[in-house]
């Protein structure tokens, strides 16, 4: 059995680790609250913008971004992950989903290029021998809208130029602090349903005048909507990351507390045993 000194050193070490995990949980919780507000605010803006586009799209022809590129074969998968660890199985689950999706796309005869936003999955994909473009790995560091706008424009230009047959977004979608799920959305070409008025929505009335014209307004708003969608994906991914990190640090703190109780019990038992042995030695010495 370990000596009292060794057990005491272990207790001290676990206490130090507990302080770190509790501090990291508090930081992740604060970041999550901020991310929740950003997600909620952007969702309202995104919904209103999409509603306008849906209603205007009834009076204009489909965008060129909704037309598949028959000559293109390559599929771009934009995968969002974290830049740091200690967030549970967040990154490993995303990578498993990425590997499954790549296998499905390649089985259909399409080559795949992975565009990671986040260093962790980028490292995993490179280690697995995947075709990885690292131009946007650090794009999510500061939750920058400008970075996401540049990323969105890069793929729009690539799709129009015929470099990509399809652009997919793979990320962890945030629903609540206790619920997140991996989503794989086709970002380009645009879904046909995007130009259809949703149930319960009234189409744009015939007597509504749009200046300069419905088509020109759609052409102006569509790029904005796509940049907003890319940014919303980043925010949702970030909120999911912080939720996973908060839960992971809470679990680590709970485990540290349990370990401390076990170590303290072991320490007390060992101390009692040592005292008993000393008393026995003293008693035997007197009898001798």
Buried (B, 14 or more C-beta within 10 A) or exposed (E): EEEBEEBBEBBEEBEEBBEBBBEBBEBBBEBBEBBBEBBEEBEEEBEEBBEBBBBBBEBBEBBBBBEEBEEBBBBBBBBBBBBEEBBBEBBBBBBEBBBEBBEEBEEEEBEBBBBBBBBBBBBBBBEEEBEBBEEBBBBBEEBBBEBBBBBBBBBBEBBBEEBBBBBBBBBBBBEEBEEBEBBBBEBBBBEEEBBEBEEEEEBBEEEEEBEEEBBEBBEEBBBEBBBBBBBBBBBBBBBBBBBBBBBBBBEBBEBBBEBBEEBEEBBEEBEEEEEEEEEEEEEEEEEE
